[in-house]
Every structure is written in C-alpha cells, then in structure tokens.
Amino acid sequence: MTAITTHVLDTARGKPAAGIPVTLSAQTSEGWVELGRGRTDADGRVANLMPAGALRATTFRLRFDLTDYSTFYPFVEITFTPQDDRHHHVPLLLSPFGYSTYRGS
C-alpha cells in the first residue's frame, strides 16, 4: 500500500472543510489498530495517513471527528477494502444532513 489520503469538502458551503481530525485504522484479528492521524489542512486534505512500514491490512477505516464542525453527525466512518496496492484517495463530501464518499483518484 503506497498511500491513503483523504479530502473533505463541505458541499453546502462550497469549500473545503479545514481542521477536521481524521484517524486511519486497520482491521486485525485482535480488532482495530490505529495507523495514523492528522487534520485536514486549509484545502480540506490530509496527506498520506499510511506510515512507512505500516501494517498491511485487507480492511481500513477512516474516522472523521465532526464534533466541532457539525452538530448532526458527531463522526463519520468510512470502511473500505483496497483491491490492489495503488494509492487510495477516499474523499468525504459533507452537507448539513447528509454525506457521501467515493473512490477518488
């Protein structure tokens, strides 16, 4: 796995969501193990959350802490299983009462 990145966009405001804490975890036989964490920058992005030599996993989880950003959703979790070792970009699109995600490029 070369990289896992994310990008948070506020579709209601039409701008990036800055300052959102993001945690990357991997599923293991003992449960979830944290691999990395960061905050979205002014452009709503978090650079590679996958540290060098990190645990290889079949399933990952991105957790976005929205307690200071949104009152309806305190957090969003995106769980995904990569199909290859390429760079994986997993964006989150936010609105006041909904969210969506997709496999970015």
PyMOL CGO cylinders between C-alpha atoms (Angstrom):
from pymol import cmd
from pymol.cgo import CYLINDER

trace = [
    CYLINDER, 0.00, 0.00, 0.00, 1.72, 3.17, -1.11, 0.3, 1, 1, 1, 1, 1, 1,
    CYLINDER, 1.72, 3.17, -1.11, -0.63, 5.82, 0.28, 0.3, 1, 1, 1, 1, 1, 1,
    CYLINDER, -0.63, 5.82, 0.28, -4.03, 6.50, 1.76, 0.3, 1, 1, 1, 1, 1, 1,
    CYLINDER, -4.03, 6.50, 1.76, -5.18, 10.11, 1.50, 0.3, 1, 1, 1, 1, 1, 1,
    CYLINDER, -5.18, 10.11, 1.50, -8.46, 11.93, 2.02, 0.3, 1, 1, 1, 1, 1, 1,
    CYLINDER, -8.46, 11.93, 2.02, -10.14, 15.20, 1.22, 0.3, 1, 1, 1, 1, 1, 1,
    CYLINDER, -10.14, 15.20, 1.22, -13.18, 16.71, 2.98, 0.3, 1, 1, 1, 1, 1, 1,
    CYLINDER, -13.18, 16.71, 2.98, -15.44, 19.09, 1.06, 0.3, 1, 1, 1, 1, 1, 1,
    CYLINDER, -15.44, 19.09, 1.06, -18.39, 20.98, 2.53, 0.3, 1, 1, 1, 1, 1, 1,
    CYLINDER, -18.39, 20.98, 2.53, -20.90, 20.90, -0.34, 0.3, 1, 1, 1, 1, 1, 1,
    CYLINDER, -20.90, 20.90, -0.34, -23.34, 23.27, 1.42, 0.3, 1, 1, 1, 1, 1, 1,
    CYLINDER, -23.34, 23.27, 1.42, -20.70, 25.96, 1.82, 0.3, 1, 1, 1, 1, 1, 1,
    CYLINDER, -20.70, 25.96, 1.82, -18.95, 25.16, -1.43, 0.3, 1, 1, 1, 1, 1, 1,
    CYLINDER, -18.95, 25.16, -1.43, -15.49, 24.99, 0.13, 0.3, 1, 1, 1, 1, 1, 1,
    CYLINDER, -15.49, 24.99, 0.13, -13.02, 22.61, 1.77, 0.3, 1, 1, 1, 1, 1, 1,
    CYLINDER, -13.02, 22.61, 1.77, -13.61, 21.61, 5.38, 0.3, 1, 1, 1, 1, 1, 1,
    CYLINDER, -13.61, 21.61, 5.38, -10.45, 22.60, 7.27, 0.3, 1, 1, 1, 1, 1, 1,
    CYLINDER, -10.45, 22.60, 7.27, -9.37, 21.42, 10.73, 0.3, 1, 1, 1, 1, 1, 1,
    CYLINDER, -9.37, 21.42, 10.73, -11.22, 18.07, 10.77, 0.3, 1, 1, 1, 1, 1, 1,
    CYLINDER, -11.22, 18.07, 10.77, -9.40, 15.37, 12.80, 0.3, 1, 1, 1, 1, 1, 1,
    CYLINDER, -9.40, 15.37, 12.80, -9.00, 12.14, 10.80, 0.3, 1, 1, 1, 1, 1, 1,
    CYLINDER, -9.00, 12.14, 10.80, -7.81, 8.74, 12.05, 0.3, 1, 1, 1, 1, 1, 1,
    CYLINDER, -7.81, 8.74, 12.05, -6.78, 5.77, 9.89, 0.3, 1, 1, 1, 1, 1, 1,
    CYLINDER, -6.78, 5.77, 9.89, -7.13, 2.28, 11.41, 0.3, 1, 1, 1, 1, 1, 1,
    CYLINDER, -7.13, 2.28, 11.41, -6.61, -1.25, 10.11, 0.3, 1, 1, 1, 1, 1, 1,
    CYLINDER, -6.61, -1.25, 10.11, -8.68, -4.29, 10.98, 0.3, 1, 1, 1, 1, 1, 1,
    CYLINDER, -8.68, -4.29, 10.98, -6.68, -7.15, 12.51, 0.3, 1, 1, 1, 1, 1, 1,
    CYLINDER, -6.68, -7.15, 12.51, -7.61, -10.43, 14.16, 0.3, 1, 1, 1, 1, 1, 1,
    CYLINDER, -7.61, -10.43, 14.16, -7.45, -8.58, 17.53, 0.3, 1, 1, 1, 1, 1, 1,
    CYLINDER, -7.45, -8.58, 17.53, -9.66, -5.68, 16.36, 0.3, 1, 1, 1, 1, 1, 1,
    CYLINDER, -9.66, -5.68, 16.36, -8.91, -2.20, 15.00, 0.3, 1, 1, 1, 1, 1, 1,
    CYLINDER, -8.91, -2.20, 15.00, -5.35, -0.82, 15.21, 0.3, 1, 1, 1, 1, 1, 1,
    CYLINDER, -5.35, -0.82, 15.21, -4.63, 2.87, 14.66, 0.3, 1, 1, 1, 1, 1, 1,
    CYLINDER, -4.63, 2.87, 14.66, -2.08, 3.50, 11.91, 0.3, 1, 1, 1, 1, 1, 1,
    CYLINDER, -2.08, 3.50, 11.91, -2.09, 7.28, 11.56, 0.3, 1, 1, 1, 1, 1, 1,
    CYLINDER, -2.09, 7.28, 11.56, -3.89, 10.51, 12.28, 0.3, 1, 1, 1, 1, 1, 1,
    CYLINDER, -3.89, 10.51, 12.28, -3.99, 14.08, 11.09, 0.3, 1, 1, 1, 1, 1, 1,
    CYLINDER, -3.99, 14.08, 11.09, -6.16, 17.15, 10.49, 0.3, 1, 1, 1, 1, 1, 1,
    CYLINDER, -6.16, 17.15, 10.49, -7.47, 18.46, 7.23, 0.3, 1, 1, 1, 1, 1, 1,
    CYLINDER, -7.47, 18.46, 7.23, -5.48, 21.45, 6.00, 0.3, 1, 1, 1, 1, 1, 1,
    CYLINDER, -5.48, 21.45, 6.00, -6.87, 24.70, 4.55, 0.3, 1, 1, 1, 1, 1, 1,
    CYLINDER, -6.87, 24.70, 4.55, -7.64, 22.81, 1.32, 0.3, 1, 1, 1, 1, 1, 1,
    CYLINDER, -7.64, 22.81, 1.32, -9.52, 20.09, 3.26, 0.3, 1, 1, 1, 1, 1, 1,
    CYLINDER, -9.52, 20.09, 3.26, -6.80, 17.49, 2.59, 0.3, 1, 1, 1, 1, 1, 1,
    CYLINDER, -6.80, 17.49, 2.59, -4.80, 15.09, 4.72, 0.3, 1, 1, 1, 1, 1, 1,
    CYLINDER, -4.80, 15.09, 4.72, -1.59, 13.82, 3.18, 0.3, 1, 1, 1, 1, 1, 1,
    CYLINDER, -1.59, 13.82, 3.18, -0.61, 10.19, 3.42, 0.3, 1, 1, 1, 1, 1, 1,
    CYLINDER, -0.61, 10.19, 3.42, -2.00, 8.67, 6.62, 0.3, 1, 1, 1, 1, 1, 1,
    CYLINDER, -2.00, 8.67, 6.62, -0.21, 5.37, 5.97, 0.3, 1, 1, 1, 1, 1, 1,
    CYLINDER, -0.21, 5.37, 5.97, 3.17, 5.42, 7.73, 0.3, 1, 1, 1, 1, 1, 1,
    CYLINDER, 3.17, 5.42, 7.73, 6.18, 3.74, 6.12, 0.3, 1, 1, 1, 1, 1, 1,
    CYLINDER, 6.18, 3.74, 6.12, 6.30, 0.07, 7.04, 0.3, 1, 1, 1, 1, 1, 1,
    CYLINDER, 6.30, 0.07, 7.04, 2.71, 0.13, 8.29, 0.3, 1, 1, 1, 1, 1, 1,
    CYLINDER, 2.71, 0.13, 8.29, 0.69, -2.97, 8.88, 0.3, 1, 1, 1, 1, 1, 1,
    CYLINDER, 0.69, -2.97, 8.88, -0.75, -4.42, 5.71, 0.3, 1, 1, 1, 1, 1, 1,
    CYLINDER, -0.75, -4.42, 5.71, -4.46, -4.98, 6.09, 0.3, 1, 1, 1, 1, 1, 1,
    CYLINDER, -4.46, -4.98, 6.09, -7.35, -6.06, 3.98, 0.3, 1, 1, 1, 1, 1, 1,
    CYLINDER, -7.35, -6.06, 3.98, -9.78, -3.58, 5.54, 0.3, 1, 1, 1, 1, 1, 1,
    CYLINDER, -9.78, -3.58, 5.54, -9.17, 0.02, 6.61, 0.3, 1, 1, 1, 1, 1, 1,
    CYLINDER, -9.17, 0.02, 6.61, -11.30, 2.61, 8.40, 0.3, 1, 1, 1, 1, 1, 1,
    CYLINDER, -11.30, 2.61, 8.40, -11.15, 6.39, 8.14, 0.3, 1, 1, 1, 1, 1, 1,
    CYLINDER, -11.15, 6.39, 8.14, -12.85, 8.13, 11.05, 0.3, 1, 1, 1, 1, 1, 1,
    CYLINDER, -12.85, 8.13, 11.05, -13.69, 11.83, 10.72, 0.3, 1, 1, 1, 1, 1, 1,
    CYLINDER, -13.69, 11.83, 10.72, -14.36, 13.63, 14.02, 0.3, 1, 1, 1, 1, 1, 1,
    CYLINDER, -14.36, 13.63, 14.02, -17.02, 16.22, 13.22, 0.3, 1, 1, 1, 1, 1, 1,
    CYLINDER, -17.02, 16.22, 13.22, -17.97, 17.27, 16.77, 0.3, 1, 1, 1, 1, 1, 1,
    CYLINDER, -17.97, 17.27, 16.77, -16.57, 20.78, 16.27, 0.3, 1, 1, 1, 1, 1, 1,
    CYLINDER, -16.57, 20.78, 16.27, -17.78, 21.05, 12.67, 0.3, 1, 1, 1, 1, 1, 1,
    CYLINDER, -17.78, 21.05, 12.67, -21.25, 19.54, 12.51, 0.3, 1, 1, 1, 1, 1, 1,
    CYLINDER, -21.25, 19.54, 12.51, -23.94, 19.20, 15.14, 0.3, 1, 1, 1, 1, 1, 1,
    CYLINDER, -23.94, 19.20, 15.14, -25.97, 16.45, 13.42, 0.3, 1, 1, 1, 1, 1, 1,
    CYLINDER, -25.97, 16.45, 13.42, -23.19, 13.93, 12.71, 0.3, 1, 1, 1, 1, 1, 1,
    CYLINDER, -23.19, 13.93, 12.71, -20.62, 13.73, 15.52, 0.3, 1, 1, 1, 1, 1, 1,
    CYLINDER, -20.62, 13.73, 15.52, -18.42, 11.49, 13.36, 0.3, 1, 1, 1, 1, 1, 1,
    CYLINDER, -18.42, 11.49, 13.36, -18.33, 9.65, 10.05, 0.3, 1, 1, 1, 1, 1, 1,
    CYLINDER, -18.33, 9.65, 10.05, -16.58, 6.34, 9.50, 0.3, 1, 1, 1, 1, 1, 1,
    CYLINDER, -16.58, 6.34, 9.50, -15.67, 5.06, 6.06, 0.3, 1, 1, 1, 1, 1, 1,
    CYLINDER, -15.67, 5.06, 6.06, -14.61, 1.42, 5.94, 0.3, 1, 1, 1, 1, 1, 1,
    CYLINDER, -14.61, 1.42, 5.94, -13.04, 0.10, 2.75, 0.3, 1, 1, 1, 1, 1, 1,
    CYLINDER, -13.04, 0.10, 2.75, -11.10, -2.85, 1.36, 0.3, 1, 1, 1, 1, 1, 1,
    CYLINDER, -11.10, -2.85, 1.36, -8.48, -1.96, -1.27, 0.3, 1, 1, 1, 1, 1, 1,
    CYLINDER, -8.48, -1.96, -1.27, -8.28, -4.30, -4.24, 0.3, 1, 1, 1, 1, 1, 1,
    CYLINDER, -8.28, -4.30, -4.24, -4.62, -3.51, -5.02, 0.3, 1, 1, 1, 1, 1, 1,
    CYLINDER, -4.62, -3.51, -5.02, -1.53, -1.72, -3.66, 0.3, 1, 1, 1, 1, 1, 1,
    CYLINDER, -1.53, -1.72, -3.66, -2.04, 1.57, -5.50, 0.3, 1, 1, 1, 1, 1, 1,
    CYLINDER, -2.04, 1.57, -5.50, -2.56, 4.98, -3.93, 0.3, 1, 1, 1, 1, 1, 1,
    CYLINDER, -2.56, 4.98, -3.93, -6.07, 5.17, -2.48, 0.3, 1, 1, 1, 1, 1, 1,
    CYLINDER, -6.07, 5.17, -2.48, -7.77, 8.55, -2.18, 0.3, 1, 1, 1, 1, 1, 1,
    CYLINDER, -7.77, 8.55, -2.18, -11.06, 8.42, -0.24, 0.3, 1, 1, 1, 1, 1, 1,
    CYLINDER, -11.06, 8.42, -0.24, -12.86, 11.80, -0.16, 0.3, 1, 1, 1, 1, 1, 1,
    CYLINDER, -12.86, 11.80, -0.16, -15.77, 12.76, 2.10, 0.3, 1, 1, 1, 1, 1, 1,
    CYLINDER, -15.77, 12.76, 2.10, -18.45, 15.17, 0.88, 0.3, 1, 1, 1, 1, 1, 1,
    CYLINDER, -18.45, 15.17, 0.88, -20.41, 16.83, 3.71, 0.3, 1, 1, 1, 1, 1, 1,
    CYLINDER, -20.41, 16.83, 3.71, -23.72, 18.66, 3.85, 0.3, 1, 1, 1, 1, 1, 1,
    CYLINDER, -23.72, 18.66, 3.85, -25.77, 19.62, 6.93, 0.3, 1, 1, 1, 1, 1, 1,
    CYLINDER, -25.77, 19.62, 6.93, -27.88, 16.44, 6.95, 0.3, 1, 1, 1, 1, 1, 1,
    CYLINDER, -27.88, 16.44, 6.95, -26.01, 14.04, 4.69, 0.3, 1, 1, 1, 1, 1, 1,
    CYLINDER, -26.01, 14.04, 4.69, -22.66, 12.86, 3.44, 0.3, 1, 1, 1, 1, 1, 1,
    CYLINDER, -22.66, 12.86, 3.44, -21.22, 10.73, 0.66, 0.3, 1, 1, 1, 1, 1, 1,
    CYLINDER, -21.22, 10.73, 0.66, -17.91, 9.24, -0.35, 0.3, 1, 1, 1, 1, 1, 1,
    CYLINDER, -17.91, 9.24, -0.35, -16.28, 7.66, -3.38, 0.3, 1, 1, 1, 1, 1, 1,
    CYLINDER, -16.28, 7.66, -3.38, -13.03, 6.09, -4.53, 0.3, 1, 1, 1, 1, 1, 1,
    CYLINDER, -13.03, 6.09, -4.53, -11.05, 9.09, -5.75, 0.3, 1, 1, 1, 1, 1, 1,
    CYLINDER, -11.05, 9.09, -5.75, -8.03, 9.21, -8.00, 0.3, 1, 1, 1, 1, 1, 1,
]
cmd.load_cgo(trace, "trace")
